Amino acid sequence: MKMTREHFRAQATLCADIISELQIRGILKSDVVKASIIDSFCDMCERANPKFDRGMFNAWVENILHGFKNN
């Protein structure tokens, strides 16, 4: 099954939820670690679809983390 934009959005939402939970628990305190988590998700998504857009994924995650709505 090929991953679609909706799959990638679901992955980005999951990524943001994981980061948020780690921040709330005081486990994740470094932006470097946060970037590493996002990069790991992006690497997985790129393997599924070479046309995957890292910038869009990052924006989706950051919007969620900052309380903005995604469209």
N, C-alpha and C positions, 0 to 999 in steps of 0.2 A: 504494500500500500504506500503510495506517495503521500508525503506530508503536505498539507495545504496551508494557506495563510491562517486559517482558523486553528490548525494544530500548533503553528508557531506562536500565535497569540496566547493559546492556552499554556504553552511552555513558558512564555515570558511572564504570564500571570503567576504561574507556579514558582518560577525563579524569584519574582518579587516577594511572594508570600514567604518563601524560605529565608530570604535576606531579612525581611521585616521581623520575622520570628527570632532569628539569631540576634538581631539588634535589640529587640525588646528584652531578651534574656541576658543581654550583656556579653554574649559570646563573640559577636562580630563587632569590632571596634575600629577596624582599619578599612579605608577605601580601597586599599590594594587587595585585600581579601575579597571584598565585594566585587571588584572588577574581575578577579580570578573566577569567582562563581559564575558571573555572567559570561565570561569567555568560555568556560566549560560547557555551558548550555549552548552557546553559539557554535562551538566546535561540533557538538552533536548534531545540531540543526543543519550545518553546512554539509556534513556527511550525508544527510538525508536528501538535501537539495542544493546543488551547487549555485543556484540563483538566490539562495538565502541572503537576506539583507541584514547585516549585523547592526547597522545604524538604526534601522527601524525597530529591531529587537531591543536594543539598548534604550531607545526613546520610550518604548512601551513600558519597560521595567522601571525606568526613572520616573515616568509619569505616575505610575502606581505608587511608588515609594514616596512621592511628594504630594499625593492626594489629588492628582489631576485626572480627569476623565480621558479615556482613550476612545477613538472612533474607529 
